Amino acid sequence: IRTVATEIVQAVQSTVNGNDWLSRETKTSLRTKIQRTQIQVGYPEYILNDSYINNLSET
């Protein structure tokens, strides 16, 4: 799954780099955002917490 996510990020980078209608500033901004992207696979630990789940059902 991480490989697929990494390939998606690379494809987005390639699309930005190959785009001729975006300004240089916009491309730079997009590259920065892409580099800061964090790939998270799975679920957060709090999902396994019973009290968290019970609290959701009470609200």
TAZI-V939370 format. One record per backbone hydrogen bond with DSSP energy under -0.5 kcal/mol. CO is the residue of the C=O (numbers start at 0). NH is the residue of the N-H. If there is no record, write none. Layout:
((CO | NH) (CO | NH))
This chain:
((0 | 4) (1 | 5) (2 | 6) (3 | 7) (4 | 8) (5 | 9) (6 | 10) (7 | 11) (8 | 12) (9 | 13) (10 | 14) (11 | 15) (12 | 16) (13 | 17) (14 | 18) (15 | 18) (22 | 26) (23 | 27) (24 | 28) (25 | 29) (26 | 30) (27 | 31) (28 | 32) (29 | 33) (30 | 34) (31 | 35) (32 | 36) (33 | 36) (36 | 38) (37 | 39) (38 | 40) (43 | 46) (44 | 47) (45 | 48) (47 | 49) (48 | 52) (49 | 53) (50 | 54) (51 | 55) (52 | 56) (53 | 57) (54 | 58) (55 | 58))
